[in-house]
């Protein structure tokens, strides 16, 4: 049985959408480990991309916290 917590290849990693309050520019993409950044008309931003494992997901949450941006939602949009 495979360990569900282990790291995976980026092509096999689940895709997450993380919605934040406020707009982020595209220059933040590298800081958010290559996730796509989509500003929305309502003043919010959606980060979308593969997240290798739970440790990587928590790392993204720390970066969001460090920017002081309120987190609206986190959705896993594709299975492994």
Secondary structure, 3 states (H helix, E strand, C coil): CCCCCCCCCCCCCEEEEEEEECCCCHHHCCCCCCCEEEECCCCEEEEEEEECCHHHHHHHHHHHHHHCCCEEEEEEEECC
